[in-house]
Amino acid sequence: MDHIVTVQDAVTAFADFIEPTDAELDAIEREMPVIRAELDLLDAQIIVIDRTPTELDQRRIRRARRRVLAAHRNQLNGTAGQSGGAA
């Protein structure tokens, strides 16, 4: 006779591994300036997705690209906490 058992024990046995570790959260926090800069660039690109970009739109996209590059540079140099460039 086969017994029917739940998989609850097997699922909850790995519950500690479902949440991110402190090291993973710290890594995400260090990457946040890059993530925010990339989101700003994406927002600027979405604005012009269905129309011809104006000069203002083109400037906004160029500034956003420069912020992405600066955020990547700062992250690689270990200066992610510092902000630079024009807003």
WOWO-V521951 format. One record per pair of residues at least 6 apart in sequence whose ideal C-beta (glycine too) atoms are under 8 Angstrom apart, sorted by sequence separation. I is the first residue (numbers start at 1). J is the second residue. If there is no record, write none. Layout:
i:I j:J
i:I j:J
//
This chain:
i:74 j:80
i:20 j:28
i:53 j:61
i:74 j:82
i:48 j:57
i:71 j:80
i:47 j:57
i:74 j:84
i:44 j:57
i:47 j:60
i:48 j:61
i:70 j:84
i:70 j:85
i:44 j:60
i:45 j:61
i:44 j:61
i:67 j:85
i:66 j:85
i:41 j:61
i:44 j:64
i:43 j:64
i:41 j:64
i:63 j:86
i:40 j:64
i:41 j:65
i:41 j:67
i:37 j:64
i:40 j:67
i:41 j:68
i:40 j:68
i:37 j:67
i:38 j:68
i:37 j:68
i:37 j:70
i:38 j:71
i:34 j:68
i:37 j:71
i:36 j:71
i:34 j:71
i:33 j:71
i:34 j:72
i:33 j:74
i:34 j:75
i:33 j:75
i:31 j:75
i:30 j:75
i:34 j:80
i:33 j:80
i:30 j:80
i:33 j:83
//
